[in-house]
Amino acid sequence: MAYEIHIERAESSTIAPEEWHSFCANDPSMNLESETVGVNPKTGETITVSGNETAFWTSPATQQQYYFDYRRGSIAFVYSDEALAKAREIARAFSANIRGDEGEAY
């Protein structure tokens, strides 16, 4: 499993799903999906995950797409300099912190 970074509030105050939906609805650069589709590069099998709350963000600088996945009150993403810059914007909107899987602050 990939090492992830998390946008999270203190344990006593999680980010509500409604807050996440509202943020994504008001940020035209975020595309919230209820279904994610991927292809296994080894087998070619198509894999679909439904019922998630993943938002895809496309970097205006590189046109590369990054995902921000809402899970149980926090938002997870895989590190890159571009994704981290967007994560800081998201964290500010939620008065949240950015932490790695091992608790380190970003």
Buried (B, 14 or more C-beta within 10 A) or exposed (E): EEEBBBBBBEEEEBBEEEBBBEBBEEBEEBBBBEEBEEEEEEEEEEEEEEEBBBBBBBBEEEEEEBBBBBEEBBBBBEBBEBBBEBBEEBBEBBEBBBBEEEEEEB
